[in-house]
């Protein structure tokens, strides 16, 4: 049985137990567009091998949903492809890629560190500020930036003719959203501006639907509202943690980021 799930006409999701990550594959007439590349060279090579069993078409385009390492550190294993991403996806990888590597190495088990150390961090070569269309042969794939959210550079990948949306980590299933590099005051509004397709593939977890997205949006907006009120009344964000919809550590991270935004300490770059 193929590990690729066809979620629309010639559009596939490959779900990996490692980080519960989703990879997208869109087949054109003569080549393939790949959404994200996994977290290191070895995992990307595994993906390449599996793609060979799915299709004989070459990979001509890679799209990075955002700059985080678990989505982009396999980029260099697709040297034949044009790598697409938001302008700030590229700048973050160029300017902060090695700092990200050091952070990952701090917690990575010793036996897995060589997989991190050998990565050649390879940022997008093709960038855009708001949107781009890629003709992959017989169909067009839309890349669009809707605003600040999980990071400063999240994009969605829309395959309109198949009714599929790859949402990256703007949507996460199976675990709370990750707020480490987030902009909680903007995230819900960003989600509100996205036209949802019939099939929504999050960055991690199982396929979701519009009601799931609406619930996550409401939860994030609730955190933002609580932060605005607490900040205006001089209440420490730690006092708001217990009232949130997510576990303690997630709430601490989300509220700290929201307060930093309200204090003017976060710039999108």
C-alpha positions in Angstrom: 0.0 0.0 0.0 1.3 3.4 -0.9 2.2 5.7 2.0 0.7 8.6 0.0 -2.9 9.5 0.5 -4.6 11.0 -2.5 -6.6 13.9 -1.1 -7.6 15.4 -4.4 -7.1 14.8 -8.1 -3.3 14.1 -8.4 -2.7 15.8 -5.0 -1.3 13.7 -2.2 -0.4 13.9 1.5 2.4 12.0 3.1 2.0 11.8 6.8 5.1 10.9 8.9 5.1 9.8 12.5 8.3 11.8 13.0 6.9 15.1 14.3 3.5 14.1 12.9 4.5 16.1 9.8 2.5 16.4 6.6 4.2 16.7 3.2 2.3 17.7 0.1 2.8 16.4 -3.4 1.0 18.0 -6.4 1.5 16.3 -9.8 1.6 18.5 -12.9 1.8 17.3 -16.5 5.6 16.8 -16.5 6.8 17.5 -13.0 6.0 17.6 -9.3 5.5 20.4 -6.8 6.5 19.4 -3.2 5.2 21.2 -0.1 8.0 21.1 2.6 11.0 18.7 2.7 11.2 17.3 6.3 13.7 17.9 9.0 17.1 16.7 7.8 18.9 15.1 4.8 18.3 11.6 5.8 14.5 12.1 6.2 14.4 14.0 2.9 16.2 11.2 1.2 13.6 8.8 2.5 10.9 11.1 1.0 12.7 11.1 -2.4 12.8 7.3 -2.4 9.1 7.1 -1.7 8.3 9.7 -4.4 10.0 7.5 -6.9 7.5 4.8 -6.2 4.6 7.3 -6.6 5.7 8.9 -9.8 8.5 9.0 -12.3 8.1 12.7 -12.7 10.9 14.9 -11.5 10.5 17.4 -8.6 10.7 20.8 -10.3 9.3 23.0 -7.4 9.6 22.9 -3.7 7.4 25.2 -1.5 8.3 26.0 2.1 5.2 26.8 4.1 7.5 28.7 6.6 11.1 28.7 7.8 11.0 26.2 10.7 13.6 23.5 10.5 11.2 20.5 10.6 9.7 21.8 7.3 12.8 23.1 5.5 16.0 21.3 6.4 15.6 18.7 3.6 15.7 21.5 1.0 19.2 20.8 -0.2 18.3 17.2 -1.2 16.2 18.6 -4.1 18.9 20.6 -6.0 17.0 20.3 -9.3 14.0 22.2 -7.9 13.2 25.9 -7.6 12.5 26.5 -3.9 9.7 28.9 -3.2 8.9 30.7 0.0 7.8 34.0 1.5 10.4 36.8 1.5 10.9 36.5 5.2 11.1 32.7 5.0 14.3 33.2 3.1 15.7 36.0 5.3 15.0 34.1 8.5 16.9 31.0 7.2 19.8 33.1 5.9 20.1 35.3 9.1 19.1 32.9 11.8 19.6 29.4 10.4 22.7 28.6 12.3 21.2 29.9 15.5 18.3 27.6 14.9 20.7 24.7 14.4 22.4 25.4 17.8 19.0 25.5 19.5 18.0 22.2 18.0 21.3 20.6 19.0 20.7 21.7 22.7 17.8 19.2 23.1 18.4 16.7 20.3 19.5 13.2 21.7 23.2 12.6 21.2 22.7 9.8 18.7 20.6 12.1 16.4 22.9 15.1 16.5 24.9 14.0 13.4 21.7 14.3 11.4 21.4 17.9 12.4 25.1 18.8 12.0 25.3 17.5 8.5 22.3 19.6 7.2 23.1 22.2 4.6 20.6 24.9 5.4 19.2 25.9 2.0 16.8 28.9 1.9 14.2 29.5 -0.9 15.6 30.9 -4.1 12.2 32.2 -5.3 10.4 34.6 -3.0 7.4 36.8 -2.9 5.8 39.3 -0.4 2.1 38.5 -0.8 1.2 35.9 -3.5 2.6 33.9 -6.4 1.1 31.5 -9.0 3.1 28.5 -10.3 2.1 26.9 -13.5 3.1 23.2 -13.0 1.8 22.1 -16.4 -1.9 21.8 -16.9 -2.7 23.3 -13.5 -1.9 26.4 -11.4 -0.9 26.3 -7.8 -1.4 29.4 -5.7 0.9 30.5 -2.9 -0.4 33.2 -0.6 0.7 35.1 2.5 -2.3 36.2 4.6 -0.6 37.8 7.5 1.2 37.1 10.8 0.4 33.9 12.6 2.5 30.9 13.7 5.5 32.9 12.4 6.2 36.0 10.4 6.2 34.2 7.1 3.5 31.4 7.0 2.0 30.8 3.6 -0.8 28.6 2.3 -0.6 26.5 -0.8 -3.9 26.2 -2.7 -4.6 23.7 -5.4 -8.0 25.1 -6.5 -8.8 22.6 -9.2 -8.5 19.8 -6.7 -10.2 21.6 -3.7 -7.1 21.2 -1.5 -5.4 23.7 0.8 -2.1 23.0 2.5 -2.2 25.3 5.5 1.2 24.7 7.0 1.4 25.4 10.8 -1.2 28.1 10.7 -3.4 25.1 11.5 -2.2 22.2 13.6 -4.1 19.0 14.5 -3.3 16.5 17.3 -1.4 19.0 19.5 -1.9 22.7 20.4 -0.7 25.3 18.0 3.0 26.2 18.5 3.5 29.8 19.7 7.3 30.0 20.0 7.7 32.4 17.1 4.1 33.5 16.8 2.1 36.7 16.7 -1.0 35.8 18.7 -2.7 39.2 18.3 -2.8 38.7 14.5 -3.1 35.0 14.1 -6.9 34.6 14.3 -7.4 37.5 11.8 -5.0 35.8 9.5 -7.0 32.6 9.6 -10.2 34.6 9.0 -8.8 35.9 5.7 -8.1 32.4 4.3 -10.6 31.0 1.9 -10.9 27.4 2.9 -11.0 24.5 0.5 -12.9 21.2 0.8 -9.7 19.4 2.1 -7.5 21.2 4.6 -4.1 19.7 5.3 -2.5 21.1 8.4 1.3 21.2 8.9 1.0 18.4 11.5 -1.7 15.8 12.3 -4.7 14.6 10.3 -6.8 16.3 7.7 -9.2 18.9 9.1 -12.4 20.7 8.0 -13.8 24.2 8.3 -15.4 23.7 11.8 -12.0 22.6 13.1 -10.3 25.7 11.8 -13.1 27.9 13.2 -12.6 26.3 16.7 -8.8 26.8 16.6 -9.4 30.4 15.4 -11.7 31.1 18.3 -9.3 29.7 20.8 -6.4 31.8 19.5 -8.6 34.9 19.4 -9.7 34.2 23.0 -6.0 34.2 24.1 -5.5 37.5 22.2 -8.5 39.1 23.8 -7.4 38.0 27.3 -4.0 39.3 26.7 -5.2 42.7 25.6 -7.5 43.0 28.6 -4.9 41.8 31.1 -2.2 44.0 29.7 -4.4 47.1 29.8 -5.2 46.4 33.4 -1.6 45.7 34.4 -2.2 42.0 35.2 0.9 39.8 34.8 0.3 37.3 32.0 1.2 34.4 34.3 -2.2 35.1 36.1 -4.1 34.4 32.9 -2.5 31.0 32.1 -4.9 28.8 34.0 -8.0 30.2 32.1 -6.7 29.4 28.6 -7.7 26.5 26.3 -4.3 24.9 26.0 -1.8 23.3 28.4 0.2 25.4 30.8 3.4 25.6 28.8 1.6 26.5 25.6 -0.4 29.2 27.3 2.7 30.6 28.9 4.4 30.9 25.5 1.3 32.3 23.8 0.6 34.9 26.4 4.3 35.9 26.7 4.4 36.5 22.9 1.1 38.5 23.1 2.4 40.7 25.8 5.6 41.2 23.9 3.5 42.4 20.9 1.5 44.7 23.1 4.8 46.1 24.5 6.1 46.7 21.0 8.9 44.3 21.4 8.2 42.1 18.4 8.9 43.2 14.8 7.9 40.9 11.9 11.3 41.7 10.3 
